[in-house]
Amino acid sequence: MSPAVHVSDAGSRESYWQPVPANGYVDVALAPHVVGMEHPFGLGTQSVAPGGYVREHTHEHNEEAIYVIEGSGRAVIAGEEYPIGPDSAIFIPKNVRHMFINDGEAHLRWVWLIVPNGLEDFFRLIGRPRKPGDRVPSNFPRPENVLEIERQTVFGADIADKFDPLKRST
């Protein structure tokens, strides 16, 4: 695909329900398989249900940016906790441990940008297709081979001593 202008709306994007512990959904707005681009990146949104979280992880070859649209929660980055809410902007360099926790009362929703792309492949491989208006499915488990899927996409090695999102730092 050669570079071209691309405009989409929420009803025309790829969207995937996500398994536990996030219990939300992801929309993929832009990626090389959607539109040709000279410098490949992935861009979309992620919504995490109250009480849900994105497990602690790293990206060996990717830089990531997050911009919170709605909701509230915590980002844990390199062992430091940061409160996040609307208009919070986060940059995560390569190889930095990070996770996002929704400890608020409503969905926590953000825009994600990853360079180079690949996160969209992970979401597709672990998720279930979603269409606007679909009923929220019952929580479902991550695939048994999730660690293999992580390594084949944009994730670093599994972290043995992951941060426990159910415990708050004092």
ABEGO torsion letter per residue (X at the ends): XBBBBBBBBAAABBBBBBBOAAGBBBBBABBAAABBBABBBBBBBBBBBBGBBBBBBBBAABBBBBBBABEBEBBBBGGBBBBBBBGBBBBBBBGBBBBBBBABABBBBBBBBBOBBGAAAAAAAABBBBBBGBBBBBBBBBBAAAAAAAAABABBBBBABBBBAABBBX
